[in-house]
Amino acid sequence: MMVIAISAVSIAVVISLIDSGINSTRNSTNLTALSIARQYANACLEESLQSIRDNNNYSGNLALSFTNGACSATTTRISSANFTIDSIGSSSGSMKRISTSINQTDPKITISAWQE
């Protein structure tokens, strides 16, 4: 009888450890996808900043595709030196959004607000 009780406890411990490992793997996968989504959002944001640098009158949309996801950005020109950029990156079902405001473009671009 004691052997059965010890076996039952051992099985419960093993099942708990396996479940914990599976949950840890899921969380790790979700964090990786979220990190990749953030990198993609940053990529579209950087492309938008370069478009503003190349053309101070720029206003528009862009989209980029990657092996594991995509990003898009909308740049709105508010005035000669003021812009907003909303960028979204996605990967494996995870999404990351970055919103920025720019209040200077010359001699260098200055980001006045950043929100993730």
C-alpha positions as CSV (number, residue, x, y, z in Angstrom):
1,M,0.0,0.0,0.0
2,M,2.8,2.4,0.8
3,V,4.5,1.6,-2.6
4,I,1.3,2.7,-4.3
5,A,1.1,6.0,-2.3
6,I,4.8,6.8,-3.1
7,S,4.2,6.0,-6.8
8,A,1.2,8.2,-6.9
9,V,3.1,11.1,-5.4
10,S,6.0,10.5,-7.7
11,I,3.7,10.5,-10.8
12,A,2.0,13.7,-9.6
13,V,5.4,15.4,-9.2
14,V,6.5,14.3,-12.7
15,I,3.3,15.5,-14.3
16,S,3.6,18.8,-12.5
17,L,7.2,19.2,-13.8
18,I,6.2,18.4,-17.3
19,D,3.3,20.8,-17.2
20,S,5.6,23.5,-15.8
21,G,8.1,22.9,-18.7
22,I,5.4,23.1,-21.3
23,N,4.1,26.4,-19.9
24,S,7.6,27.7,-19.7
25,T,8.2,26.8,-23.4
26,R,4.9,28.5,-24.4
27,N,5.9,31.7,-22.5
28,S,9.3,31.7,-24.1
29,T,7.8,31.3,-27.6
30,N,5.3,34.2,-26.9
31,L,8.1,36.4,-25.6
32,T,10.2,35.6,-28.7
33,A,7.4,36.4,-31.1
34,L,6.7,39.7,-29.2
35,S,10.4,40.6,-29.4
36,I,10.4,40.0,-33.1
37,A,7.2,42.0,-33.5
38,R,8.9,44.9,-31.7
39,Q,11.9,44.7,-34.0
40,Y,9.6,44.8,-37.1
41,A,7.7,47.8,-35.7
42,N,11.1,49.5,-35.2
43,A,12.1,48.7,-38.8
44,C,9.0,50.4,-40.2
45,L,9.5,53.3,-37.9
46,E,13.1,53.7,-39.1
47,E,12.0,53.5,-42.7
48,S,9.5,56.3,-42.0
49,L,12.1,58.4,-40.3
50,Q,14.4,58.0,-43.3
51,S,11.5,59.0,-45.6
52,I,11.1,62.2,-43.6
53,R,14.8,62.8,-43.8
54,D,14.7,62.3,-47.6
55,N,11.6,64.5,-48.1
56,N,10.5,66.9,-45.4
57,N,7.0,67.0,-47.0
58,Y,6.6,63.2,-46.7
59,S,3.3,61.8,-45.5
60,G,2.1,58.3,-46.2
61,N,2.0,54.6,-45.6
62,L,4.5,51.9,-45.9
63,A,4.5,48.1,-45.4
64,L,7.3,45.6,-45.2
65,S,7.2,41.8,-45.2
66,F,9.7,39.6,-43.5
67,T,10.2,35.8,-43.2
68,N,8.5,35.7,-39.8
69,G,6.0,38.5,-40.0
70,A,5.5,42.1,-41.3
71,C,5.2,45.7,-40.3
72,S,3.3,48.8,-41.4
73,A,3.6,52.5,-40.6
74,T,1.5,55.6,-41.2
75,T,3.3,58.9,-41.2
76,T,1.2,62.1,-40.8
77,R,2.7,65.5,-41.5
78,I,1.1,68.0,-39.1
79,S,3.3,71.0,-40.0
80,S,6.7,71.7,-41.6
81,A,8.6,70.1,-38.7
82,N,5.9,68.1,-36.9
83,F,5.0,64.6,-37.7
84,T,3.4,61.5,-36.1
85,I,4.3,58.0,-37.0
86,D,2.3,55.0,-36.0
87,S,4.1,51.7,-36.6
88,I,2.8,48.1,-36.0
89,G,4.9,45.0,-36.2
90,S,3.5,41.4,-36.1
91,S,5.0,38.0,-35.8
92,S,3.4,34.6,-35.0
93,G,0.2,36.2,-33.8
94,S,2.0,38.8,-31.6
95,M,1.7,42.5,-32.3
96,K,3.6,45.5,-31.1
97,R,2.6,49.1,-31.8
98,I,4.8,52.1,-31.5
99,S,3.5,55.7,-31.7
100,T,5.9,58.6,-32.0
101,S,5.8,62.4,-32.4
102,I,8.5,64.4,-34.1
103,N,8.9,68.1,-33.4
104,Q,12.1,68.9,-35.4
105,T,13.5,67.7,-38.6
106,D,16.5,70.1,-39.3
107,P,19.4,69.8,-38.7
108,K,18.4,66.5,-37.1
109,I,15.1,64.7,-36.4
110,T,14.0,65.0,-32.8
111,I,11.5,62.6,-31.3
112,S,9.4,64.4,-28.7
113,A,7.2,61.5,-27.7
114,W,7.4,57.7,-27.8
115,Q,4.7,55.3,-26.7
116,E,4.7,51.5,-27.0
